């Protein structure tokens, strides 16, 4: 299983569509066996779901996310866990322990200068 986290400075980045890096965790037998920080190469919004699918990701942990991105991830069978804040590594451990706190109702619907999604 591969878990991706929107990533910035060790934290869960709060705007999926503006994510410049994901931290991708390879999990076997309920334990992280490797983790790599991967640049999106400038991709944004609509192309990020395909980027994750191409990387073999099956689960995404993120902060804020828009409706279009939610639909794109669902279409590609990537499990979405939005509304997460804090240290990325710790949140993956919470997921593996079965006690990750997330909010499936989070949906960002506005953009603009200084916009901060789910902070």
Residue, then its C-alpha position, 0 to 999 in steps of 0.5 A: x500500500x502507498x499513502x501520500x500526504x500533501x507535504x510542506x516542512x514536515x507538516x500536512x500541507x493545507x491546499x491540495x491543489x497547490x501542493x508542490x510536494x507529496x511525502x509518499x509512504x510505502x507500507x507493508x504489514x501495517x508498517x512504513x518500510x520507506x518514505x520519499x518526498x516527491x515533487x509534483x513538478x509544477x503540476x496542480x489541481x486537476x493533474x494531481x490525482x493522475x500524478x498520485x495514481x501514476x505513483x501507485x498511491x492508494x490513500x491520500x491524507x490532506x488538509x483542504x481539497x476542492x470538489x473537483x479534486x475529490x471527484x477525480x480521486x474517487x474516479x481513480x479509486x484513491x481513498x481520501x482522508x481530508x481535513x488533517x493537520x499536523x506532522x505528516x509522519x505522525x498522521x500516517x502513524x495515526x492512520x496505521x493505528x486506526x485513530x487518524x482524525x480527519x473530516x470527510x466533509x471538508x471542501x474548499x470552494x474559494x480561491x484567491x490571494x492569501x487563501x488558506x484552505x482548512x487552517 
